[in-house]
Amino acid sequence: MASKRDLKKEVNNMVFDVVEECFSLQLYDASKKEATDKFIEEAADYMEDILSKIHAAKTKKEFAPLRADIAKTGEAWLERLNGMQ
């Protein structure tokens, strides 16, 4: 089972990877700046939302749906980033 710390690290790594990839896309193609900036904002909003849910979780049973949401969001973000390239 995951701890709160592990879930928070997973979310942080996922969001920072998205931000890093968006900055790389902006560096190589300036026309994608608006789309990547919007994506970064959405990632930051998601991070804030999911971290508050993780913090509010009281038992390990509450982590399963959070972990599933994080995995689903990560896959969707990966597809979205691949579509931007």
N, C-alpha and C positions, 0 to 999 in steps of 0.2 A: 504494500500500500504506500501511497505517496503521502508525504507530509506537506504542510502548508509551504514550507521553505522550498521543497522540490517543485511544487506547482508554480510558485512565484518565479523561480529561476527559469522554468520552462517558458512561461509567458514573456519574461524579460528578454530571453534569448530570441524568441520568435519575433517579437516586435523590433528588436535591434537589428535582426537580420533583414527584416522588411525595409527598415529605414536605410540601412547600408545599401541594399540593392536599389532602392529608389534614387539615392544620391548617385550611384553608379550610372543608372539610366539617364539621369539629368546631365551628367558629365559628358556622356557620349552622344546624347540626342536632346538638345535644348528644347525641342518642340514638345517633349513629354513632361515638361516641368509642371504644368497645371495638373495633369492627371496624377503624377507622382506626389505632388504636394497634398492633393486631396486624399490619396491613399495613406500617406503618413498621418494625416489628421484622424482618419478613420481608425488606424492602428492605435494611435494614442488614446482615442476615446474607448476603444475596445479594452485596452490595457487597464485603464482606470476602472471600467465597469467590472471586468473579471477579477481584478485584484480586490475590489470591495466585496465581491461574492466569496472569494477565497477567505478573506479575513472574517467574514460573517459565518463561515462554516464552522460548526461546533463538533461534528463527529466525522470519522473517516468515511462513513456511508455517504455523506454529502459530497465527497470528493469525486465519486464516480461520474456523476453527470457533468461536473465541471471539467474533468479530464476529457470526457467525450466531446464537450463543446470546444475545448482548446484544440483537440486533434482535428475536428471538423473545420474549424476556422483556419488552422494552419494549412490544411489541404486546399481550401478555397483560395487562400492568399497565394499559395504556390502557383495554382492555375492562373490566377489573375496576373501575377508577375510574369509568368511565361507568356501570357497573352500580350503584355506590354512590350515585349522585346520584339 
